[in-house]
Amino acid sequence: MKERMGDEFVFTAHAKQRMRQRGISGVVVEWLYRFGEERYTKGAYILFFNKRAMKRLRKHLGCTFAKFESQVRNNYLIICNGVIITVGHRYKRIK
């Protein structure tokens, strides 16, 4: 599932617009991609941070984790065929 074109992510225009509107940086997208939990639903994958994914991110970031924890905890991205469709903030639990 996790494949991208070279070293860059491929975003739809919608995803780029949502990143700007919702204040989600490219670094957070990278962390979601590398450390996020993934679930297949409705023809695409959703990547998000749960307790296990936050633990992986904490291990990677070390002592700087506390600075970013609240910024990344509730973010998600939806990816299909290696293209990021949208990003956002979740308000409900992902099952």
C-alpha positions as CSV (number, residue, x, y, z in Angstrom):
1,M,0.0,0.0,0.0
2,K,2.6,2.5,1.0
3,E,4.2,3.5,-2.2
4,R,5.0,6.9,-3.6
5,M,6.6,8.3,-6.7
6,G,10.4,8.7,-6.0
7,D,11.0,10.7,-2.8
8,E,8.0,13.0,-3.2
9,F,4.4,12.5,-2.3
10,V,1.8,12.9,-5.0
11,F,-1.1,15.1,-3.8
12,T,-4.4,15.9,-5.5
13,A,-5.3,19.6,-5.8
14,H,-8.0,18.9,-3.1
15,A,-5.4,17.5,-0.7
16,K,-3.1,20.5,-1.2
17,Q,-6.0,22.9,-0.6
18,R,-7.1,21.0,2.6
19,M,-3.5,21.1,3.9
20,R,-3.5,24.9,3.6
21,Q,-7.0,25.3,5.0
22,R,-6.4,23.0,8.0
23,G,-2.8,24.0,8.8
24,I,-1.4,20.5,8.3
25,S,2.3,20.6,7.3
26,G,4.2,18.3,4.9
27,V,6.2,17.1,7.9
28,V,3.0,15.8,9.6
29,V,2.0,14.1,6.3
30,E,5.5,12.4,6.3
31,W,5.0,11.2,9.9
32,L,1.5,9.9,9.1
33,Y,2.9,8.0,6.2
34,R,5.9,6.6,8.1
35,F,4.4,5.9,11.5
36,G,0.6,6.0,11.2
37,E,-1.7,3.1,11.6
38,E,-3.5,2.2,8.3
39,R,-7.0,0.9,7.7
40,Y,-8.5,0.0,4.4
41,T,-12.0,1.4,3.9
42,K,-14.2,2.3,1.0
43,G,-11.6,1.7,-1.7
44,A,-8.7,3.7,-0.1
45,Y,-6.4,3.6,3.0
46,I,-6.8,5.9,5.9
47,L,-3.6,6.6,7.9
48,F,-4.0,8.0,11.4
49,F,-2.3,8.1,14.8
50,N,-3.5,5.8,17.5
51,K,-1.7,4.9,20.7
52,R,0.6,2.4,19.0
53,A,1.5,4.9,16.2
54,M,2.1,7.7,18.7
55,K,4.5,5.4,20.5
56,R,6.5,4.8,17.3
57,L,6.6,8.6,16.6
58,R,7.7,9.3,20.2
59,K,10.5,6.8,19.8
60,H,11.6,8.5,16.5
61,L,11.4,12.1,17.7
62,G,12.8,11.6,21.2
63,C,12.6,14.6,23.5
64,T,11.1,16.9,20.8
65,F,7.9,14.7,20.7
66,A,6.2,16.7,23.4
67,K,6.4,19.8,21.3
68,F,4.5,18.2,18.4
69,E,2.2,15.8,20.2
70,S,-0.9,18.0,20.3
71,Q,-0.4,19.1,16.7
72,V,-0.4,15.6,15.2
73,R,-2.6,13.5,17.5
74,N,-5.9,13.9,15.6
75,N,-4.7,14.2,12.0
76,Y,-5.4,11.7,9.2
77,L,-4.8,11.3,5.5
78,I,-6.5,9.3,2.9
79,I,-4.4,7.6,0.2
80,C,-5.4,5.6,-2.9
81,N,-3.0,4.1,-5.5
82,G,-0.1,6.1,-4.0
83,V,-1.9,9.5,-4.3
84,I,-2.9,11.4,-1.3
85,I,-6.6,12.3,-1.7
86,T,-7.2,14.4,1.4
87,V,-6.0,15.3,4.9
88,G,-7.8,16.4,7.9
89,H,-8.5,16.4,11.6
90,R,-10.5,13.5,13.0
91,Y,-13.2,14.1,15.6
92,K,-14.5,10.5,15.9
93,R,-12.7,7.3,16.6
94,I,-11.6,5.3,13.5
95,K,-12.8,1.7,13.8
